[in-house]
Amino acid sequence: MRAPASPQDGKLTLLPLAAATYLMASGGPYGIEELVGDCGYPIAVVILLAVPLVWSLPVGLMAGELSAAIPSEGGFYVWVRRAMGPFWGFQEAWLSLMASVFDMAVYPTVFVLSLGKIWPAATTGPNGFLIGVLFVLLCLSWNLYGARAVGHGSVVVGALVLSPFVVLVVFAVFGHTPVSGISAAPRHPDLLAGILVAMWNYMGWDNASTIAGEVQHPQRTYPRVMLIAVSAALLSYVVPIAAIWTVDIPLAAWTTGAWVAVAVAVVGPWLGVVMLAATMISTLGSFNSLTLSLSRLPLAMAEDGYAPRLLARKLTNGVPWAALVACTAAWILALQLTFDRLLMLDILLYGVSLVLEFVALALLRIREPKLHRPFAVPGGLTMAIVLGVGPAALLVVAAVKTRHEQMGHVSAFAVGLIIMAVGVLLYFLGAWKRQRQSAGRASTLA
């Protein structure tokens, strides 16, 4: 006779959630190539070691405490709404979803660029856009099978993504083979650009919080997941760069996708092919995991009445299919934007939403001191406030950079401000609509 199913059956456990979180926030060393080219090896290593201390570690600690204390579907949207009220909760979700529009378009873009190295036609005409659409639809289909399918797939994807770097590091450190065949035009150092690249590669640790309702024992699982995932990201960035530092690779060669050329030069053509395949797998894995996370935001908002009720519809396995379709449609619309513009807007919008989460952390310490916190950031209220200083400072850096980046005739910073203003307008329009509906129901009853 089969035992009755446990309420925890079918939920994500530690390793699948850690793998999915790693892919949400990192996805491997792919994407840090520009950092090396912009700043050089020693400064790149310093940035990769320093940025986590003021950006990733505070976010990981904050997300660990709030995910364990309030393990609700919707994650950071629920935290901010509970601490600051529905207006700020709506802004948190809006900013996160708008940042996702720009963030999620990066992954199909990198996938197409990587594919173009072996099939040049992939980047010509409308082919790149069509391949990007197929990429998005594949992840939509995968997510329809549920959180466990994504989590267990993330474990396999993570192993495939990191395996070529293990080989590369061993050959670079112990191979003692002279490197040749890589050349490129000199580039001018750009420290701010390098910091922004590092920020993008180290952000997103709070994304895993939105699926808390689908995680086994979230109170004790989330803090451990944050520690594992942040540590894995730091090591997977610093170790390969430090290893290649010992090999004579020109800095000018470090452009987007340079890992393939580096693998060919250090090891051989076969590893270049493997690295290229791993690059594409990485973008797929990251996009797939983020689709899992971000699709739960419209679901939570719809259940609270702050988004159309249609977005709350689910399949029998609990997957919010309507929210999934809505999110993927928005991401497809952003596929035509360039990588640099995507990066700037993503960091700016995400950074503001992140500041709201740190404010929620501090306010909940004040307003709900007796809230059960299975994991709590040490140092009390003071440390809860101090934790947000580093991310806020880096957000200022991002804002300064976006002031000079143009999107047509408007700066990326101005576009970001417009998007924030639209969020405020939408909230009040929604409040007005709800008031009219309530008044209409009251009139009918009378």
Order of alpha helices (4+ residues) and beta strands (2+ residues): alpha-alpha-alpha-alpha-alpha-alpha-alpha-alpha-alpha-alpha-alpha-alpha-alpha-alpha-alpha-alpha-alpha-beta-beta-alpha
